[in-house]
Each structure stands twice: as C-alpha cells, then as structure tokens.
Amino acid sequence: MSDNTVILKKPIQAHGDEVTTLTFREPNGDDVMTCGYPLQMHSDGSAVPIAGVVGKYISRLANIPASSVKTLSVTDFQNCMMVVLPFFTGAAESNPDPVNGD
C-alpha cells in the first residue's frame, strides 16, 4: 500500500459508496492557490495545522466531497492530516511508513 494511503477506522460514504481507504495524490500549484497553506506559522518557528484548510486538502487530494470529509472520525481526520502535512513540511520524503488502521 502507498505511503499516501489511509485505512479508515470508521468507513465513510463518498460518491454513493462506502469508502474504507483514502489515497492521496501530491498537491499541485492549483491546490495551493485554491486552498491556501494548511499551517499557521508563529514567530517562534512553531506551526499549527489549520483544520479547515486541511479538510479542503483531504477532499481535493483524496477526491472525495467535502461533505464526506466532515463525517470522518477525529482519528481518521488526524491520520489523513498526517499524510497531507508532510507535503508542506518537506517531511514526505523522510516518512516511509504508511498511515494505517492499526
């Protein structure tokens, strides 16, 4: 399974089907221009995820409706976020383990 795949702990409905896994494509410039950056940077160098923006990326990159993202369990949302954020932090290349349902 791809490093960009999340096995959902709680299936969701998307496009009229039950979905148990989400596979994310890499974002492109259009995604960034449409969604913005998913992290709020602070003056001390720390960064905090912006849940609404992360949700937009989950929808776009996994090709599911925003309404389906809203039904993700908190654990599944967080696991998806851990796939999305490394695209913006440069950590995608250094994280070889896929996020899974275990």
Phi and psi restraints in degrees (range 20) as a CNS / XPLOR table:
assign (resid 1 and name C) (resid 2 and name N)
       (resid 2 and name CA) (resid 2 and name C) 1.0 -67.6 20.0 2
assign (resid 2 and name N) (resid 2 and name CA)
       (resid 2 and name C) (resid 3 and name N) 1.0 150.9 20.0 2
assign (resid 2 and name C) (resid 3 and name N)
       (resid 3 and name CA) (resid 3 and name C) 1.0 -62.6 20.0 2
assign (resid 3 and name N) (resid 3 and name CA)
       (resid 3 and name C) (resid 4 and name N) 1.0 -19.1 20.0 2
assign (resid 3 and name C) (resid 4 and name N)
       (resid 4 and name CA) (resid 4 and name C) 1.0 -99.5 20.0 2
assign (resid 4 and name N) (resid 4 and name CA)
       (resid 4 and name C) (resid 5 and name N) 1.0 23.6 20.0 2
assign (resid 4 and name C) (resid 5 and name N)
       (resid 5 and name CA) (resid 5 and name C) 1.0 -115.1 20.0 2
assign (resid 5 and name N) (resid 5 and name CA)
       (resid 5 and name C) (resid 6 and name N) 1.0 135.6 20.0 2
assign (resid 5 and name C) (resid 6 and name N)
       (resid 6 and name CA) (resid 6 and name C) 1.0 -116.4 20.0 2
assign (resid 6 and name N) (resid 6 and name CA)
       (resid 6 and name C) (resid 7 and name N) 1.0 127.4 20.0 2
assign (resid 6 and name C) (resid 7 and name N)
       (resid 7 and name CA) (resid 7 and name C) 1.0 -88.3 20.0 2
assign (resid 7 and name N) (resid 7 and name CA)
       (resid 7 and name C) (resid 8 and name N) 1.0 118.0 20.0 2
assign (resid 7 and name C) (resid 8 and name N)
       (resid 8 and name CA) (resid 8 and name C) 1.0 -75.1 20.0 2
assign (resid 8 and name N) (resid 8 and name CA)
       (resid 8 and name C) (resid 9 and name N) 1.0 137.2 20.0 2
assign (resid 8 and name C) (resid 9 and name N)
       (resid 9 and name CA) (resid 9 and name C) 1.0 -73.9 20.0 2
assign (resid 9 and name N) (resid 9 and name CA)
       (resid 9 and name C) (resid 10 and name N) 1.0 -29.9 20.0 2
assign (resid 9 and name C) (resid 10 and name N)
       (resid 10 and name CA) (resid 10 and name C) 1.0 -129.3 20.0 2
assign (resid 10 and name N) (resid 10 and name CA)
       (resid 10 and name C) (resid 11 and name N) 1.0 111.7 20.0 2
assign (resid 10 and name C) (resid 11 and name N)
       (resid 11 and name CA) (resid 11 and name C) 1.0 -56.6 20.0 2
assign (resid 11 and name N) (resid 11 and name CA)
       (resid 11 and name C) (resid 12 and name N) 1.0 153.1 20.0 2
assign (resid 11 and name C) (resid 12 and name N)
       (resid 12 and name CA) (resid 12 and name C) 1.0 -124.8 20.0 2
assign (resid 12 and name N) (resid 12 and name CA)
       (resid 12 and name C) (resid 13 and name N) 1.0 168.4 20.0 2
assign (resid 12 and name C) (resid 13 and name N)
       (resid 13 and name CA) (resid 13 and name C) 1.0 -100.2 20.0 2
assign (resid 13 and name N) (resid 13 and name CA)
       (resid 13 and name C) (resid 14 and name N) 1.0 131.7 20.0 2
assign (resid 13 and name C) (resid 14 and name N)
       (resid 14 and name CA) (resid 14 and name C) 1.0 -147.7 20.0 2
assign (resid 14 and name N) (resid 14 and name CA)
       (resid 14 and name C) (resid 15 and name N) 1.0 129.4 20.0 2
assign (resid 14 and name C) (resid 15 and name N)
       (resid 15 and name CA) (resid 15 and name C) 1.0 56.5 20.0 2
assign (resid 15 and name N) (resid 15 and name CA)
       (resid 15 and name C) (resid 16 and name N) 1.0 33.3 20.0 2
assign (resid 15 and name C) (resid 16 and name N)
       (resid 16 and name CA) (resid 16 and name C) 1.0 80.1 20.0 2
assign (resid 16 and name N) (resid 16 and name CA)
       (resid 16 and name C) (resid 17 and name N) 1.0 4.9 20.0 2
assign (resid 16 and name C) (resid 17 and name N)
       (resid 17 and name CA) (resid 17 and name C) 1.0 -120.0 20.0 2
assign (resid 17 and name N) (resid 17 and name CA)
       (resid 17 and name C) (resid 18 and name N) 1.0 155.0 20.0 2
assign (resid 17 and name C) (resid 18 and name N)
       (resid 18 and name CA) (resid 18 and name C) 1.0 -78.4 20.0 2
assign (resid 18 and name N) (resid 18 and name CA)
       (resid 18 and name C) (resid 19 and name N) 1.0 130.5 20.0 2
assign (resid 18 and name C) (resid 19 and name N)
       (resid 19 and name CA) (resid 19 and name C) 1.0 -115.3 20.0 2
assign (resid 19 and name N) (resid 19 and name CA)
       (resid 19 and name C) (resid 20 and name N) 1.0 128.9 20.0 2
assign (resid 19 and name C) (resid 20 and name N)
       (resid 20 and name CA) (resid 20 and name C) 1.0 -115.2 20.0 2
assign (resid 20 and name N) (resid 20 and name CA)
       (resid 20 and name C) (resid 21 and name N) 1.0 -13.0 20.0 2
assign (resid 20 and name C) (resid 21 and name N)
       (resid 21 and name CA) (resid 21 and name C) 1.0 -138.0 20.0 2
assign (resid 21 and name N) (resid 21 and name CA)
       (resid 21 and name C) (resid 22 and name N) 1.0 148.8 20.0 2
assign (resid 21 and name C) (resid 22 and name N)
       (resid 22 and name CA) (resid 22 and name C) 1.0 -124.4 20.0 2
assign (resid 22 and name N) (resid 22 and name CA)
       (resid 22 and name C) (resid 23 and name N) 1.0 130.5 20.0 2
assign (resid 22 and name C) (resid 23 and name N)
       (resid 23 and name CA) (resid 23 and name C) 1.0 -114.8 20.0 2
assign (resid 23 and name N) (resid 23 and name CA)
       (resid 23 and name C) (resid 24 and name N) 1.0 129.1 20.0 2
assign (resid 23 and name C) (resid 24 and name N)
       (resid 24 and name CA) (resid 24 and name C) 1.0 -103.9 20.0 2
assign (resid 24 and name N) (resid 24 and name CA)
       (resid 24 and name C) (resid 25 and name N) 1.0 133.1 20.0 2
assign (resid 24 and name C) (resid 25 and name N)
       (resid 25 and name CA) (resid 25 and name C) 1.0 -87.0 20.0 2
assign (resid 25 and name N) (resid 25 and name CA)
       (resid 25 and name C) (resid 26 and name N) 1.0 165.1 20.0 2
assign (resid 25 and name C) (resid 26 and name N)
       (resid 26 and name CA) (resid 26 and name C) 1.0 -73.7 20.0 2
assign (resid 26 and name N) (resid 26 and name CA)
       (resid 26 and name C) (resid 27 and name N) 1.0 138.2 20.0 2
assign (resid 26 and name C) (resid 27 and name N)
       (resid 27 and name CA) (resid 27 and name C) 1.0 -69.2 20.0 2
assign (resid 27 and name N) (resid 27 and name CA)
       (resid 27 and name C) (resid 28 and name N) 1.0 156.1 20.0 2
assign (resid 27 and name C) (resid 28 and name N)
       (resid 28 and name CA) (resid 28 and name C) 1.0 -123.6 20.0 2
assign (resid 28 and name N) (resid 28 and name CA)
       (resid 28 and name C) (resid 29 and name N) 1.0 -178.0 20.0 2
assign (resid 28 and name C) (resid 29 and name N)
       (resid 29 and name CA) (resid 29 and name C) 1.0 -59.6 20.0 2
assign (resid 29 and name N) (resid 29 and name CA)
       (resid 29 and name C) (resid 30 and name N) 1.0 -38.0 20.0 2
assign (resid 29 and name C) (resid 30 and name N)
       (resid 30 and name CA) (resid 30 and name C) 1.0 -62.3 20.0 2
assign (resid 30 and name N) (resid 30 and name CA)
       (resid 30 and name C) (resid 31 and name N) 1.0 -39.8 20.0 2
assign (resid 30 and name C) (resid 31 and name N)
       (resid 31 and name CA) (resid 31 and name C) 1.0 -61.1 20.0 2
assign (resid 31 and name N) (resid 31 and name CA)
       (resid 31 and name C) (resid 32 and name N) 1.0 -45.3 20.0 2
assign (resid 31 and name C) (resid 32 and name N)
       (resid 32 and name CA) (resid 32 and name C) 1.0 -65.2 20.0 2
assign (resid 32 and name N) (resid 32 and name CA)
       (resid 32 and name C) (resid 33 and name N) 1.0 -42.1 20.0 2
assign (resid 32 and name C) (resid 33 and name N)
       (resid 33 and name CA) (resid 33 and name C) 1.0 -66.1 20.0 2
assign (resid 33 and name N) (resid 33 and name CA)
       (resid 33 and name C) (resid 34 and name N) 1.0 -32.4 20.0 2
assign (resid 33 and name C) (resid 34 and name N)
       (resid 34 and name CA) (resid 34 and name C) 1.0 -81.3 20.0 2
assign (resid 34 and name N) (resid 34 and name CA)
       (resid 34 and name C) (resid 35 and name N) 1.0 -43.9 20.0 2
assign (resid 34 and name C) (resid 35 and name N)
       (resid 35 and name CA) (resid 35 and name C) 1.0 -95.8 20.0 2
assign (resid 35 and name N) (resid 35 and name CA)
       (resid 35 and name C) (resid 36 and name N) 1.0 -28.0 20.0 2
assign (resid 35 and name C) (resid 36 and name N)
       (resid 36 and name CA) (resid 36 and name C) 1.0 86.9 20.0 2
assign (resid 36 and name N) (resid 36 and name CA)
       (resid 36 and name C) (resid 37 and name N) 1.0 -174.1 20.0 2
assign (resid 36 and name C) (resid 37 and name N)
       (resid 37 and name CA) (resid 37 and name C) 1.0 -89.6 20.0 2
assign (resid 37 and name N) (resid 37 and name CA)
       (resid 37 and name C) (resid 38 and name N) 1.0 140.6 20.0 2
assign (resid 37 and name C) (resid 38 and name N)
       (resid 38 and name CA) (resid 38 and name C) 1.0 -85.7 20.0 2
assign (resid 38 and name N) (resid 38 and name CA)
       (resid 38 and name C) (resid 39 and name N) 1.0 5.1 20.0 2
assign (resid 38 and name C) (resid 39 and name N)
       (resid 39 and name CA) (resid 39 and name C) 1.0 -125.3 20.0 2
assign (resid 39 and name N) (resid 39 and name CA)
       (resid 39 and name C) (resid 40 and name N) 1.0 138.4 20.0 2
assign (resid 39 and name C) (resid 40 and name N)
       (resid 40 and name CA) (resid 40 and name C) 1.0 -99.3 20.0 2
assign (resid 40 and name N) (resid 40 and name CA)
       (resid 40 and name C) (resid 41 and name N) 1.0 119.8 20.0 2
assign (resid 40 and name C) (resid 41 and name N)
       (resid 41 and name CA) (resid 41 and name C) 1.0 -89.0 20.0 2
assign (resid 41 and name N) (resid 41 and name CA)
       (resid 41 and name C) (resid 42 and name N) 1.0 140.1 20.0 2
assign (resid 41 and name C) (resid 42 and name N)
       (resid 42 and name CA) (resid 42 and name C) 1.0 -109.5 20.0 2
assign (resid 42 and name N) (resid 42 and name CA)
       (resid 42 and name C) (resid 43 and name N) 1.0 160.6 20.0 2
assign (resid 42 and name C) (resid 43 and name N)
       (resid 43 and name CA) (resid 43 and name C) 1.0 -63.7 20.0 2
assign (resid 43 and name N) (resid 43 and name CA)
       (resid 43 and name C) (resid 44 and name N) 1.0 -22.3 20.0 2
assign (resid 43 and name C) (resid 44 and name N)
       (resid 44 and name CA) (resid 44 and name C) 1.0 -83.8 20.0 2
assign (resid 44 and name N) (resid 44 and name CA)
       (resid 44 and name C) (resid 45 and name N) 1.0 3.6 20.0 2
assign (resid 44 and name C) (resid 45 and name N)
       (resid 45 and name CA) (resid 45 and name C) 1.0 92.6 20.0 2
assign (resid 45 and name N) (resid 45 and name CA)
       (resid 45 and name C) (resid 46 and name N) 1.0 -6.6 20.0 2
assign (resid 45 and name C) (resid 46 and name N)
       (resid 46 and name CA) (resid 46 and name C) 1.0 -79.6 20.0 2
assign (resid 46 and name N) (resid 46 and name CA)
       (resid 46 and name C) (resid 47 and name N) 1.0 159.3 20.0 2
assign (resid 46 and name C) (resid 47 and name N)
       (resid 47 and name CA) (resid 47 and name C) 1.0 -133.5 20.0 2
assign (resid 47 and name N) (resid 47 and name CA)
       (resid 47 and name C) (resid 48 and name N) 1.0 141.2 20.0 2
assign (resid 47 and name C) (resid 48 and name N)
       (resid 48 and name CA) (resid 48 and name C) 1.0 -122.3 20.0 2
assign (resid 48 and name N) (resid 48 and name CA)
       (resid 48 and name C) (resid 49 and name N) 1.0 130.2 20.0 2
assign (resid 48 and name C) (resid 49 and name N)
       (resid 49 and name CA) (resid 49 and name C) 1.0 -63.1 20.0 2
assign (resid 49 and name N) (resid 49 and name CA)
       (resid 49 and name C) (resid 50 and name N) 1.0 145.1 20.0 2
assign (resid 49 and name C) (resid 50 and name N)
       (resid 50 and name CA) (resid 50 and name C) 1.0 -104.1 20.0 2
assign (resid 50 and name N) (resid 50 and name CA)
       (resid 50 and name C) (resid 51 and name N) 1.0 105.1 20.0 2
assign (resid 50 and name C) (resid 51 and name N)
       (resid 51 and name CA) (resid 51 and name C) 1.0 -55.8 20.0 2
assign (resid 51 and name N) (resid 51 and name CA)
       (resid 51 and name C) (resid 52 and name N) 1.0 -42.2 20.0 2
assign (resid 51 and name C) (resid 52 and name N)
       (resid 52 and name CA) (resid 52 and name C) 1.0 -62.8 20.0 2
assign (resid 52 and name N) (resid 52 and name CA)
       (resid 52 and name C) (resid 53 and name N) 1.0 -39.8 20.0 2
assign (resid 52 and name C) (resid 53 and name N)
       (resid 53 and name CA) (resid 53 and name C) 1.0 -71.5 20.0 2
assign (resid 53 and name N) (resid 53 and name CA)
       (resid 53 and name C) (resid 54 and name N) 1.0 -42.5 20.0 2
assign (resid 53 and name C) (resid 54 and name N)
       (resid 54 and name CA) (resid 54 and name C) 1.0 -58.3 20.0 2
assign (resid 54 and name N) (resid 54 and name CA)
       (resid 54 and name C) (resid 55 and name N) 1.0 -42.3 20.0 2
assign (resid 54 and name C) (resid 55 and name N)
       (resid 55 and name CA) (resid 55 and name C) 1.0 -60.2 20.0 2
assign (resid 55 and name N) (resid 55 and name CA)
       (resid 55 and name C) (resid 56 and name N) 1.0 -39.0 20.0 2
assign (resid 55 and name C) (resid 56 and name N)
       (resid 56 and name CA) (resid 56 and name C) 1.0 -63.5 20.0 2
assign (resid 56 and name N) (resid 56 and name CA)
       (resid 56 and name C) (resid 57 and name N) 1.0 -40.2 20.0 2
assign (resid 56 and name C) (resid 57 and name N)
       (resid 57 and name CA) (resid 57 and name C) 1.0 -67.3 20.0 2
assign (resid 57 and name N) (resid 57 and name CA)
       (resid 57 and name C) (resid 58 and name N) 1.0 -39.6 20.0 2
assign (resid 57 and name C) (resid 58 and name N)
       (resid 58 and name CA) (resid 58 and name C) 1.0 -58.1 20.0 2
assign (resid 58 and name N) (resid 58 and name CA)
       (resid 58 and name C) (resid 59 and name N) 1.0 -46.1 20.0 2
assign (resid 58 and name C) (resid 59 and name N)
       (resid 59 and name CA) (resid 59 and name C) 1.0 -60.2 20.0 2
assign (resid 59 and name N) (resid 59 and name CA)
       (resid 59 and name C) (resid 60 and name N) 1.0 -51.2 20.0 2
assign (resid 59 and name C) (resid 60 and name N)
       (resid 60 and name CA) (resid 60 and name C) 1.0 -69.7 20.0 2
assign (resid 60 and name N) (resid 60 and name CA)
       (resid 60 and name C) (resid 61 and name N) 1.0 -47.0 20.0 2
assign (resid 60 and name C) (resid 61 and name N)
       (resid 61 and name CA) (resid 61 and name C) 1.0 -76.7 20.0 2
assign (resid 61 and name N) (resid 61 and name CA)
       (resid 61 and name C) (resid 62 and name N) 1.0 -26.0 20.0 2
assign (resid 61 and name C) (resid 62 and name N)
       (resid 62 and name CA) (resid 62 and name C) 1.0 -100.0 20.0 2
assign (resid 62 and name N) (resid 62 and name CA)
       (resid 62 and name C) (resid 63 and name N) 1.0 -1.9 20.0 2
assign (resid 62 and name C) (resid 63 and name N)
       (resid 63 and name CA) (resid 63 and name C) 1.0 57.8 20.0 2
assign (resid 63 and name N) (resid 63 and name CA)
       (resid 63 and name C) (resid 64 and name N) 1.0 50.9 20.0 2
assign (resid 63 and name C) (resid 64 and name N)
       (resid 64 and name CA) (resid 64 and name C) 1.0 -127.9 20.0 2
assign (resid 64 and name N) (resid 64 and name CA)
       (resid 64 and name C) (resid 65 and name N) 1.0 154.1 20.0 2
assign (resid 64 and name C) (resid 65 and name N)
       (resid 65 and name CA) (resid 65 and name C) 1.0 -65.4 20.0 2
assign (resid 65 and name N) (resid 65 and name CA)
       (resid 65 and name C) (resid 66 and name N) 1.0 152.2 20.0 2
assign (resid 65 and name C) (resid 66 and name N)
       (resid 66 and name CA) (resid 66 and name C) 1.0 -57.6 20.0 2
assign (resid 66 and name N) (resid 66 and name CA)
       (resid 66 and name C) (resid 67 and name N) 1.0 -34.4 20.0 2
assign (resid 66 and name C) (resid 67 and name N)
       (resid 67 and name CA) (resid 67 and name C) 1.0 -63.0 20.0 2
assign (resid 67 and name N) (resid 67 and name CA)
       (resid 67 and name C) (resid 68 and name N) 1.0 -31.0 20.0 2
assign (resid 67 and name C) (resid 68 and name N)
       (resid 68 and name CA) (resid 68 and name C) 1.0 -73.5 20.0 2
assign (resid 68 and name N) (resid 68 and name CA)
       (resid 68 and name C) (resid 69 and name N) 1.0 -37.3 20.0 2
assign (resid 68 and name C) (resid 69 and name N)
       (resid 69 and name CA) (resid 69 and name C) 1.0 -60.2 20.0 2
assign (resid 69 and name N) (resid 69 and name CA)
       (resid 69 and name C) (resid 70 and name N) 1.0 -39.2 20.0 2
assign (resid 69 and name C) (resid 70 and name N)
       (resid 70 and name CA) (resid 70 and name C) 1.0 -63.9 20.0 2
assign (resid 70 and name N) (resid 70 and name CA)
       (resid 70 and name C) (resid 71 and name N) 1.0 -19.5 20.0 2
assign (resid 70 and name C) (resid 71 and name N)
       (resid 71 and name CA) (resid 71 and name C) 1.0 -94.6 20.0 2
assign (resid 71 and name N) (resid 71 and name CA)
       (resid 71 and name C) (resid 72 and name N) 1.0 -2.9 20.0 2
assign (resid 71 and name C) (resid 72 and name N)
       (resid 72 and name CA) (resid 72 and name C) 1.0 -61.8 20.0 2
assign (resid 72 and name N) (resid 72 and name CA)
       (resid 72 and name C) (resid 73 and name N) 1.0 140.8 20.0 2
assign (resid 72 and name C) (resid 73 and name N)
       (resid 73 and name CA) (resid 73 and name C) 1.0 -65.4 20.0 2
assign (resid 73 and name N) (resid 73 and name CA)
       (resid 73 and name C) (resid 74 and name N) 1.0 160.7 20.0 2
assign (resid 73 and name C) (resid 74 and name N)
       (resid 74 and name CA) (resid 74 and name C) 1.0 -58.9 20.0 2
assign (resid 74 and name N) (resid 74 and name CA)
       (resid 74 and name C) (resid 75 and name N) 1.0 -42.9 20.0 2
assign (resid 74 and name C) (resid 75 and name N)
       (resid 75 and name CA) (resid 75 and name C) 1.0 -61.5 20.0 2
assign (resid 75 and name N) (resid 75 and name CA)
       (resid 75 and name C) (resid 76 and name N) 1.0 -45.0 20.0 2
assign (resid 75 and name C) (resid 76 and name N)
       (resid 76 and name CA) (resid 76 and name C) 1.0 -66.0 20.0 2
assign (resid 76 and name N) (resid 76 and name CA)
       (resid 76 and name C) (resid 77 and name N) 1.0 -40.0 20.0 2
assign (resid 76 and name C) (resid 77 and name N)
       (resid 77 and name CA) (resid 77 and name C) 1.0 -59.7 20.0 2
assign (resid 77 and name N) (resid 77 and name CA)
       (resid 77 and name C) (resid 78 and name N) 1.0 -46.1 20.0 2
assign (resid 77 and name C) (resid 78 and name N)
       (resid 78 and name CA) (resid 78 and name C) 1.0 -63.8 20.0 2
assign (resid 78 and name N) (resid 78 and name CA)
       (resid 78 and name C) (resid 79 and name N) 1.0 -40.0 20.0 2
assign (resid 78 and name C) (resid 79 and name N)
       (resid 79 and name CA) (resid 79 and name C) 1.0 -64.5 20.0 2
assign (resid 79 and name N) (resid 79 and name CA)
       (resid 79 and name C) (resid 80 and name N) 1.0 -39.2 20.0 2
assign (resid 79 and name C) (resid 80 and name N)
       (resid 80 and name CA) (resid 80 and name C) 1.0 -65.0 20.0 2
assign (resid 80 and name N) (resid 80 and name CA)
       (resid 80 and name C) (resid 81 and name N) 1.0 -41.4 20.0 2
assign (resid 80 and name C) (resid 81 and name N)
       (resid 81 and name CA) (resid 81 and name C) 1.0 -59.6 20.0 2
assign (resid 81 and name N) (resid 81 and name CA)
       (resid 81 and name C) (resid 82 and name N) 1.0 -36.1 20.0 2
assign (resid 81 and name C) (resid 82 and name N)
       (resid 82 and name CA) (resid 82 and name C) 1.0 -71.8 20.0 2
assign (resid 82 and name N) (resid 82 and name CA)
       (resid 82 and name C) (resid 83 and name N) 1.0 -13.8 20.0 2
assign (resid 82 and name C) (resid 83 and name N)
       (resid 83 and name CA) (resid 83 and name C) 1.0 -88.5 20.0 2
assign (resid 83 and name N) (resid 83 and name CA)
       (resid 83 and name C) (resid 84 and name N) 1.0 -39.5 20.0 2
assign (resid 83 and name C) (resid 84 and name N)
       (resid 84 and name CA) (resid 84 and name C) 1.0 -71.3 20.0 2
assign (resid 84 and name N) (resid 84 and name CA)
       (resid 84 and name C) (resid 85 and name N) 1.0 -47.6 20.0 2
assign (resid 84 and name C) (resid 85 and name N)
       (resid 85 and name CA) (resid 85 and name C) 1.0 -60.6 20.0 2
assign (resid 85 and name N) (resid 85 and name CA)
       (resid 85 and name C) (resid 86 and name N) 1.0 -38.0 20.0 2
assign (resid 85 and name C) (resid 86 and name N)
       (resid 86 and name CA) (resid 86 and name C) 1.0 -59.8 20.0 2
assign (resid 86 and name N) (resid 86 and name CA)
       (resid 86 and name C) (resid 87 and name N) 1.0 -22.5 20.0 2
assign (resid 86 and name C) (resid 87 and name N)
       (resid 87 and name CA) (resid 87 and name C) 1.0 -61.7 20.0 2
assign (resid 87 and name N) (resid 87 and name CA)
       (resid 87 and name C) (resid 88 and name N) 1.0 -26.8 20.0 2
assign (resid 87 and name C) (resid 88 and name N)
       (resid 88 and name CA) (resid 88 and name C) 1.0 -103.8 20.0 2
assign (resid 88 and name N) (resid 88 and name CA)
       (resid 88 and name C) (resid 89 and name N) 1.0 -11.0 20.0 2
assign (resid 88 and name C) (resid 89 and name N)
       (resid 89 and name CA) (resid 89 and name C) 1.0 -107.8 20.0 2
assign (resid 89 and name N) (resid 89 and name CA)
       (resid 89 and name C) (resid 90 and name N) 1.0 -5.5 20.0 2
assign (resid 89 and name C) (resid 90 and name N)
       (resid 90 and name CA) (resid 90 and name C) 1.0 80.6 20.0 2
assign (resid 90 and name N) (resid 90 and name CA)
       (resid 90 and name C) (resid 91 and name N) 1.0 4.9 20.0 2
assign (resid 90 and name C) (resid 91 and name N)
       (resid 91 and name CA) (resid 91 and name C) 1.0 -86.8 20.0 2
assign (resid 91 and name N) (resid 91 and name CA)
       (resid 91 and name C) (resid 92 and name N) 1.0 -5.3 20.0 2
assign (resid 91 and name C) (resid 92 and name N)
       (resid 92 and name CA) (resid 92 and name C) 1.0 -60.1 20.0 2
assign (resid 92 and name N) (resid 92 and name CA)
       (resid 92 and name C) (resid 93 and name N) 1.0 -36.6 20.0 2
assign (resid 92 and name C) (resid 93 and name N)
       (resid 93 and name CA) (resid 93 and name C) 1.0 -74.2 20.0 2
assign (resid 93 and name N) (resid 93 and name CA)
       (resid 93 and name C) (resid 94 and name N) 1.0 -24.3 20.0 2
assign (resid 93 and name C) (resid 94 and name N)
       (resid 94 and name CA) (resid 94 and name C) 1.0 -99.0 20.0 2
assign (resid 94 and name N) (resid 94 and name CA)
       (resid 94 and name C) (resid 95 and name N) 1.0 4.7 20.0 2
assign (resid 94 and name C) (resid 95 and name N)
       (resid 95 and name CA) (resid 95 and name C) 1.0 -114.1 20.0 2
assign (resid 95 and name N) (resid 95 and name CA)
       (resid 95 and name C) (resid 96 and name N) 1.0 87.5 20.0 2
assign (resid 95 and name C) (resid 96 and name N)
       (resid 96 and name CA) (resid 96 and name C) 1.0 -79.5 20.0 2
assign (resid 96 and name N) (resid 96 and name CA)
       (resid 96 and name C) (resid 97 and name N) 1.0 -9.9 20.0 2
assign (resid 96 and name C) (resid 97 and name N)
       (resid 97 and name CA) (resid 97 and name C) 1.0 -91.4 20.0 2
assign (resid 97 and name N) (resid 97 and name CA)
       (resid 97 and name C) (resid 98 and name N) 1.0 130.1 20.0 2
assign (resid 97 and name C) (resid 98 and name N)
       (resid 98 and name CA) (resid 98 and name C) 1.0 -73.3 20.0 2
assign (resid 98 and name N) (resid 98 and name CA)
       (resid 98 and name C) (resid 99 and name N) 1.0 151.1 20.0 2
assign (resid 98 and name C) (resid 99 and name N)
       (resid 99 and name CA) (resid 99 and name C) 1.0 -80.6 20.0 2
assign (resid 99 and name N) (resid 99 and name CA)
       (resid 99 and name C) (resid 100 and name N) 1.0 128.1 20.0 2
assign (resid 99 and name C) (resid 100 and name N)
       (resid 100 and name CA) (resid 100 and name C) 1.0 -134.5 20.0 2
assign (resid 100 and name N) (resid 100 and name CA)
       (resid 100 and name C) (resid 101 and name N) 1.0 177.9 20.0 2
assign (resid 100 and name C) (resid 101 and name N)
       (resid 101 and name CA) (resid 101 and name C) 1.0 -77.4 20.0 2
assign (resid 101 and name N) (resid 101 and name CA)
       (resid 101 and name C) (resid 102 and name N) 1.0 5.4 20.0 2
